[in-house]
Every structure is written in structure tokens, then in C-alpha cells.
Amino acid sequence: MVKICYLLVFYCVLFPSSGFASGSSEKLLFEKNSLYQYIAVIEDTVKKERYVRNQKKEYAQGGIYVNAPEKLLYEFTQMGFVALAFMERDPQDALFVGLGAGAMPRYFSSHYPKANIDIAEIDPDMPAVARKYFHFRETDRMKVHVDDGRLFVKRARKKYDLIVLDAYQNDYIPFHLTTLEFLKEVKSRLKEEGVVVSNITSTFRNKFFDSMVMTYKKAFSNFYILKGKKSGNFIFIATAGGKIKDKSNVEAKARKIQSDRKMDIDLEDFAARYETADSYEWDRAKILTDDFAPVNLYQHQKSGAQ
């Protein structure tokens, strides 16, 4: 019996992730060290939920309800669609930078079936994972492009009504997708009155949050912020047009979209919670640029604290 216990301990040390999920009700369906990240697909057999995760148990890049895959599982994915209420017309062309489980583009396609959707995903393994485990399917109007998001934006020949930035690797956004130069490129790919929406992690996880806010404010004349109640995530919404969006009009538009498109998310509640970025002002926050890498910013913050 002692020998068996020693062998079991040895096996667990030698193969720590082989076939084991992190929770008692969780089952590991798939794992792989891809070219860009560690990918794990986990199913919670009690909650009936399925997630795509990295090494950190608490952070999921996306997920679905197993018995209702058409619904949006996470609050931050639901909040992103409030951007529709900032538009003057129905979106005809949309770009998603980052695929993850594919829940957001799939939800958008189901409610705007005539829209053309491009998805830029840098990890060549993610589309297969989304298809096999998360009910994602490409269509004539929804295409995945295996490409770096920034390169795709730079090379794009078309403009978009809606651009969604959700390109997380592990629990951070690749730095070259946060800089002023990139945001200017994104802005140049928006149609007149187009909207860009970004999912930004909680300030507890994101040491560069203040600088991200100030960088968005520098790139866009009109910029709005929505904070999640459950996740702590923030949604940044920026518009290409110069007209400030009146809050009552945004709420009314959200209510109409929710009703007309038969959405099962509370767009009106999200719209009521947003605020302009005027209340977010940090004079000492450094603007993120291509020449100002995270290590420079970290040193700048340390020196400023002294």
C-alpha cells in the first residue's frame, strides 16, 4: 500500500496536469501548449458550464452554458454589446480582434445575421478549439483570419461600423494592442460614427489601467467607461464621430435594440451605468506608445512613487 502511495505521488509530480482539472466538479476536456499560450478546456459538471482557460484557474478567456450555448455566460461579454446603443445605424460590418471561445461573434451574428464579420485571431489553435468545444461555426458572412490583430487592422482594406478588441493572452492584453499608435490605426478603420469597444481587466490585475485610460482619451475625442458589477472588468467604448452621446438617448436606443433584436441581455441596464471618461483623469499616468514598453512604464511608476 505504501509503495502504491509513493507511486501515485511520483506520478502527480511528474505529470501534474495530465487529466486533472482544478476543481472537484471540473473535468479537463482538452489542453495544449500552443505557439502562443497554454490552452485548457474545462467543463464544470455541476454548473453545466464550459470554459477556455490558461494556467490561472480564476481567469477564463471565454465560455458557454453547456445546455444553452447560444447565451452569453460572462458579464464582460454581455456588457460589450452596449456599444450598439452608441451607433446611429445598424452595423453592417464588424471586426472582432480575438476569438477565444467565439461566444461574442457568434452572439452578434445570431442577432445581426446580415452583418459581415471578420475575426482576427493570432493563435492558429483557437479556431479548432472554438469549433469543437464551443459550437462556433464560420459562415459566408463570418470568417476567421489567423493573423496578429494589429497587422490585420493595418492591412485591412475595408472599414467597420463596430470593432471589438478582446485579444487576451492569459490575463493580459498584448502590449502592442494597447498603444496610441495602434488605437489610431483602429480609429482609421472605423466608418463615420463607427464604434470601438474594448474589454479591459480589473484594476487589481491591470497595473497599467490608468495609462490605458489616458491613452484612449488621447486617441478618441469621445470615450466612455462601463464597470462590471460581477466581474470587475471594464468596458471602454470610443466613437469615431465628434458628437457626444447623450445618456438618455443611449438608454432609449439600448432599450429599443434589446426589444427589436430579442436579446436576452439587459442592454438598458448596462447603458444606464456608463459614464464619460471625464471623471478618470491622472496627470501622471503615462501615455502608452510603441516606444514606451511595459518595463519603461513600470520603472516610471516606481520612480514616481518615491
N, C-alpha and C positions, 0 to 999 in steps of 0.2 A: 504493500500500500504506500509506504514511504517512497519507494522508487517511482511509483506512478505519479505521486505529487511532484517529485523533483522533475520528472519528465515534462509534466504539464507546465510547471513554472518556466522551464527551459524553452519550451515551445512558444509560450506567450512572450518571452523576452526576445526570442529570435524572430518571431513573426507577429508583431504587436497589432497589426491592423487586418490580418487575414481572416475575413469572415465575421469580424466583430463590429457591431455598431456601438455608439457611445451611450445609449440609454437602454434600460431594461425592456422597453416596449418597442425599441427601434431595431430594424433589420437592414443590414447592408445589402443593397441590390447590385451595386457597381462601384468600382474605384479604379482610378488610373492616375499616374503621374504623366500629365500631358506635357507638351513642349513648354507651356506657359504656367501651369498650375497643377495642384493636386485636385482631382475631381472625385467626389463621393456622392452617390445617390442613396439616400436613406429613406426608408418608409416607417412611419410610426403606426404600428398595427392597432393601437388603441384609439388614437386620434383620427386615424384614416387619412393621414396626410403624407405627402412625399416631398422631399427636399433635395436640392443640389447644394452641397456644402464643400467647404475647404477643410483644412486641418482644425479650424476653430469651431467647436461644437455650437457655440451660441450664434454664429453668423451663417445665414443662408443666402445664397445668391438668387434663389427663387424656389417656387414650389407650387403644388396644387392640392386640392382636395381629391382624394382617390376616387370618391363616388360622385364628384361634381367638378370635373376638371375644367369646365367652362367658366367657373367662378374664380375671382382673384383672391388668393389666400392671404396675402400680406397687405397691411395698411399702406406701406410706401408705394406699392404698385397701384393701388386704388387712387391714392392722392394725386398721382401724376396726371390722371385724366381730367383734373380740374382745369388743366391748360386749355382744353377745348372751349371753355367758357370765356376765354380771352380772345377768341377768334371772331372775325367779322363774318366768316362764311364756313361752310362745311369743308373739312380738309379733303383735298384730292390726292395729295402726295405727302407721304410721311417717311421719315428716316429714323430708325432705331439703332443707336450705337451701343452694341452689347446685346447678346441674345439670352444668355442664362438659360432658364427653363423654357423660354419662349412664351411665357404667360401674357406679357403685355402686348406684343404684336398680335398674338392670337386673339386676345380680347378686343383689341382695336379693330381687327379685320372682321370679327363677327358682328360688330355694331356699325361699321362703315365698310360694307362689302364691296363698294365701288371704288374705294381708295386704292392707290398703288403704294405698296410698302416695300422699302428697301431695308435690309438689316445688315449692318457691318459687324462681323464677329471675328476677332483675331485668332481665336483658338479653333483649329480645324476639327477638334474632337467634340466641341459643344453641339453642333447641329445634329450629329448622330445621337448624342445623349438626349437632347430635347425631343427628337423624333421617337426614340424607343421607349422613354420613360415618362414623357410629359405631354403626349398627344399633339405635339407640334407637327404641322404639315405645311410644306411650301405649296403655293398655288401659282396660277398665272399672274396674279396680282401681288403676291408676297414672296420675295426672293431673299435668300441669304447669300451674302458675299463674304467669303473668308478673306478678310483684309483688316489691317490696322485701321481703327476708326478715323484717326487723323488723316492718314493717307487717302482713305475713301472720300472724306469730305473735301480734301484738296483737289482730288481728281474728278469729283462729281461734275457732270455736265448739266445737271438739272437743278432746279430749286424746289424747296419743300415748304408746305404750309406748317408742318409740325416736325420738329427734330427732338428726339428723346435721347438724352445722354444717361446711360445706365451701365457703363462699361467697367464694372468692378472686377478686379482680380484679387482673390482672397477678400480682405475687408478694406481695400484701399482703391482709389481711382489712380490709374497710371498717370504720372505727373504731366506728361506731355498732352494729356487731355484736360488739363486744368488751367493752362497758361492763357495770358491775354492774347497771344498770337493765335492760339487755337480758337478761342472764343470769337475772335474777329473773322476767322475763316468760317466758323459756323454761321455767324451773322450774315456773311456774304452769300451763304447758300439758302437763306430764308427768302421766301416770296414777300412781297409787300404785305405788311400786317401779319407776317408769319410769327410763330411762337416756338421758343426752345424751352424745354423742361428738363431739369437735372435732379437726379436722386443723390443726396449728399448725406453721409453718415453723421450720426450724433456727434456733438462737440466733445463728448467723453472719449470717443475713438479717434477723432479727427483733430490733430494738433494744428492743422493749417486752416481750420474753418474760418477764422477771422480774415485771413488773406484771401480765401476763396470768395467770401462775400465782397470784399473790396475790389477784387479782380472782375467779378461780374458787374459791379457798379461802374467800373471803368469802361467795360466793353459795351454795355447796353444803357441807353438813357432811361428806360423803364424796366424795373426789376422788382419782383415780388417774392415773398418768402412765406412758406407754409410749414408749420411744425407739426409733426405727428403726435398723437396722444398716446398711442400704444408703443410704437417702435422707437420714438425719439429721433427718427430720421427727419431730415428737412427736404422740402421740395423747393427748388429755385425755378422761378418762371420769369423769362425775359422775352420782350417783344421787339420786333424789328421796327415797328412804327413808332412815331414820336408822341402819339396820343396816350395820355394817362387813362387807365381803365377805371371807370367809376365802380365802386364796390357794389352798389345796389344793382347796377346793370349786369355785373359779373354774376351776382347771385341769381338774378332773374334768368340769365342765359343758362346757368348751370341747371336750374330747375326745369327749364324747357328741354334741354338736351337729355336730362335724366328721364323725363316723361316720354319724349318723342322716340328716343332710341331704346327705351325699355331697359335701361341699365339698372343692375341690382346693387349699385354702389351709391352712396349718399353724396353726390356731387354738390348739392346745395349746402350741406354741412361743411364740406371742405372749402367751398367758396366763401362762406361766412367767416372762416378762420384765417384767411390770408391777410397779410399786411405788407405795406410797401417797405422797401429796404431802407427808408429814411431813418428808421429807428435803430438801424445797425450801422454804426459809424465808429471805426477805430483808426484814429490818425496815425498810430504807429504800426498798423498792420501793413505788411509789405505786399505789393502787387506781385503776383506770380508771373514770371516771364520765362521764355525758353532759356535765357542766360542766368536765371536765378533758380538753381536747383534746390531740392529739399534740404540738402546738407547746409547750403548757404543760409536758407531760411531758419533752420534750427539754430545755427550759430548766431544769427541776428537776434532771435528771440532770447537766447541765453544772455547775450551781451546787454540786451535791453532790460533784462530783469535784474541786472546787477546795480 
